[in-house]
Amino acid sequence: MKTMEVYFDNSATTKVLEPVKDLMVRVMTEDYGNPSAKHIKGMQAEQYIKEAAEIIAGTLKVAPKEIIFTSGGTESNNMALIETAVANRRAGTHIISTAIEHASVYNPLAALEEQGFTVTYLSVDSKGHISLDELEAAITPETILVSIMYVNNEIGAIEPIEAISKIIKKKNPSILLHVDGIQAYGKLQIRPKRQGIDLLSVSAHKFHGPKGVGFLYVDERVKIRPLIYGGGQQRGLRSGTENVPGIAGLGLAAKLIYEDHGAKIKHLRELKDYMTERLAEVEGTTVNNLSGEESAPQIVSASFAGTKSEVLLHALEEKGIYVSSGSACSSNHPAVSGTLKGIGVKTELLDSTLRFSFGIFNTKEEVDYCIDKLQELLPILRRYQKM
């Protein structure tokens, strides 16, 4: 089998769709006005922002004014956590999150702890799900904010967001629920109003949009401080000249990813199921993710006994296959360790895990090529590992 280029790292970033690229070029070279300017060029630029907000709001069934454009998922998470916590400090200083969050949630929470807030980190079960009973027990009169990842970025576990919100709101309707939806948007149908989500973070480059742009959904009733002060753009919550090409690209990517959405998700799930089936043929391999509706359609996590994940990653790279490491040993990424340990991955496999994540351009032929190369490489790598 000849060498192919196989990109199975779509949860890290995705290839930009051609229409998105074309639109961004047009905005940069033709409709390049400052959206705050009063002339026609400025009005044209402002219209791109307005249209993107309307598209995104339509996918979520919320109001366009509730969409705040940011530089991406990390900024959205930081704004959601820090600026809401500080704005609501008089109501309490307790926050609840989980042991499997991304660093862009974990580190802002650590910063808030330095400012006097207390954070409770919920554990997960063997499926990667939090305990609703543990969540309910963790809520105190001081609790003001709960932050839960919708789709885990390592194993694809889907948290029961609507059930989580019901528990929170029953205890205290004023507690805010922030959802990191970075791996969920474009893959799931998300309805913040119905599901009880107060803040939702999203990044464009996870669903075939450009890097460096994202958004934060903020329910109009949420009390939140500005992240950036300046000229008062975006209702004064995020000042500065907007990234019009990025925002336009984000809006179009959102529109395109939700067109014929069912067929796109069916394709991803078929790839995931096929990959899971084929991995069962590879000796010494353990698949860590769930199948079905409890797990996202795009992520497969697998541990390969007798080899190191980083070594296997680079061996696959030499064959034109791009994946990501599921290593639990990175000191600056505690979420990985929490996830793999939380679901019961054996200690000897924690540093032997890879993530395969699919996008709309991937094929079953690419899965077959990847499996063929794994079967070729693993016996060699395991032999060297023992030496």
FENQUI-V221936 format. One record per residue. N is the residue number from 1. RES is the residue in one small letter. SS is DSSP state (h for helix, s for strand, l for the rest). NEAR is the number of other C-alpha atoms within 8 Angstrom. Layout:
n: {N N}
res: {RES RES}
ss: {SS SS}
near: {NEAR NEAR}
This chain:
n: {1 2 3 4 5 6 7 8 9 10 11 12 13 14 15 16 17 18 19 20 21 22 23 24 25 26 27 28 29 30 31 32 33 34 35 36 37 38 39 40 41 42 43 44 45 46 47 48 49 50 51 52 53 54 55 56 57 58 59 60 61 62 63 64 65 66 67 68 69 70 71 72 73 74 75 76 77 78 79 80 81 82 83 84 85 86 87 88 89 90 91 92 93 94 95 96 97 98 99 100 101 102 103 104 105 106 107 108 109 110 111 112 113 114 115 116 117 118 119 120 121 122 123 124 125 126 127 128 129 130 131 132 133 134 135 136 137 138 139 140 141 142 143 144 145 146 147 148 149 150 151 152 153 154 155 156 157 158 159 160 161 162 163 164 165 166 167 168 169 170 171 172 173 174 175 176 177 178 179 180 181 182 183 184 185 186 187 188 189 190 191 192 193 194 195 196 197 198 199 200 201 202 203 204 205 206 207 208 209 210 211 212 213 214 215 216 217 218 219 220 221 222 223 224 225 226 227 228 229 230 231 232 233 234 235 236 237 238 239 240 241 242 243 244 245 246 247 248 249 250 251 252 253 254 255 256 257 258 259 260 261 262 263 264 265 266 267 268 269 270 271 272 273 274 275 276 277 278 279 280 281 282 283 284 285 286 287 288 289 290 291 292 293 294 295 296 297 298 299 300 301 302 303 304 305 306 307 308 309 310 311 312 313 314 315 316 317 318 319 320 321 322 323 324 325 326 327 328 329 330 331 332 333 334 335 336 337 338 339 340 341 342 343 344 345 346 347 348 349 350 351 352 353 354 355 356 357 358 359 360 361 362 363 364 365 366 367 368 369 370 371 372 373 374 375 376 377 378 379 380 381 382 383 384 385 386 387}
res: {m k t m e v y f d n s a t t k v l e p v k d l m v r v m t e d y g n p s a k h i k g m q a e q y i k e a a e i i a g t l k v a p k e i i f t s g g t e s n n m a l i e t a v a n r r a g t h i i s t a i e h a s v y n p l a a l e e q g f t v t y l s v d s k g h i s l d e l e a a i t p e t i l v s i m y v n n e i g a i e p i e a i s k i i k k k n p s i l l h v d g i q a y g k l q i r p k r q g i d l l s v s a h k f h g p k g v g f l y v d e r v k i r p l i y g g g q q r g l r s g t e n v p g i a g l g l a a k l i y e d h g a k i k h l r e l k d y m t e r l a e v e g t t v n n l s g e e s a p q i v s a s f a g t k s e v l l h a l e e k g i y v s s g s a c s s n h p a v s g t l k g i g v k t e l l d s t l r f s f g i f n t k e e v d y c i d k l q e l l p i l r r y q k m}
ss: {l l l l l s s l s l l l l l l l l h h h h h h h h h h h h l l l l l l l l l l h h h h h h h h h h h h h h h h h h h h h l l l h h h s s s s l l h h h h h h h h h h h h h h h l h h h l l s s s s s l l l l h h h h h h h h h h h h l l l s s s s s l s l l l l l s l h h h h h h h l l l l s s s s s s s l s l l l l l s s l l h h h h h h h h h h h l l l l s s s s s l l l l s l l s l l l h h h h l l l s s s s s h h h l l l l l l l s s s s s l l l l l l l l l s l l l l l h h h l s l l l l l h h h h h h h h h h h h h h l l l h h h h h h h h h h h h h h h h h h h l l l l l s s s l l l l h h h s l l l s s s s s s l l l l h h h h h h h h h h l l s s l s s l l l l l l l l h h h h h h h h h l l l l h h h l l l s s s s s l l l l l l h h h h h h h h h h h h h h h h h h h h h h h l}
near: {3 3 6 9 7 10 10 12 14 11 12 7 10 13 7 10 9 6 7 13 10 8 11 12 9 9 13 9 7 6 10 10 10 10 13 8 9 6 6 6 12 14 13 11 15 12 8 11 11 9 10 13 12 10 12 13 13 9 10 10 9 10 9 10 7 11 13 12 12 12 11 14 15 9 9 15 13 12 10 14 13 11 13 13 12 8 10 11 9 6 7 10 13 13 13 14 12 13 11 14 12 9 10 10 12 10 8 11 11 8 8 11 10 7 6 7 10 9 10 10 8 12 10 15 10 8 9 12 11 12 10 9 6 9 11 10 7 8 11 7 5 9 13 15 12 12 13 13 11 13 15 13 9 10 15 15 14 11 11 8 10 9 8 10 12 9 10 13 10 7 8 7 8 6 11 12 14 15 13 14 12 11 12 10 11 9 10 6 7 8 9 12 9 7 10 10 14 14 13 14 17 14 12 16 14 13 12 13 17 11 9 9 17 16 15 15 11 11 8 6 4 9 7 10 9 9 8 8 11 8 7 11 12 9 6 11 13 15 12 10 8 8 7 12 11 12 15 15 14 15 13 13 14 15 11 7 12 9 6 7 8 6 7 10 10 8 9 13 10 8 13 13 9 10 10 10 8 10 10 10 6 10 6 7 11 8 11 10 13 10 7 5 5 9 13 12 10 13 16 15 14 12 13 13 9 10 12 10 14 9 8 12 13 8 9 13 10 7 10 10 13 11 14 10 10 14 14 10 7 7 5 5 9 11 12 12 14 10 14 11 11 13 11 7 10 7 6 7 11 16 11 16 15 14 15 11 12 15 10 7 4 11 7 8 6 10 11 9 10 10 11 8 10 10 10 8 10 10 8 8 11 10 8 7 8 6 4}
